[in-house]
């Protein structure tokens, strides 16, 4: 039996795991805390009609940090990363359509 047949004969019961170092977790946590501070700071600044846009950009960056490192999407294959990206892109499109609806009332 060749290597391909051996490796695909039985499904593996052990999923590959990725462990993050304490340093990486602390750096991501510090980034999230910094972005939370920016979110609070942005709430006190009047950006006019861009206020919601700026808040959503900061929230998107925070979500990306959580998704990439704490949900381990950074270590997954291209297909899964693409599906996650497409899902969030479609969410952004739906939110954008909501803003168009509210803006032109």
Beta strands, then each sheet from edge to edge (+ up, - down):
end
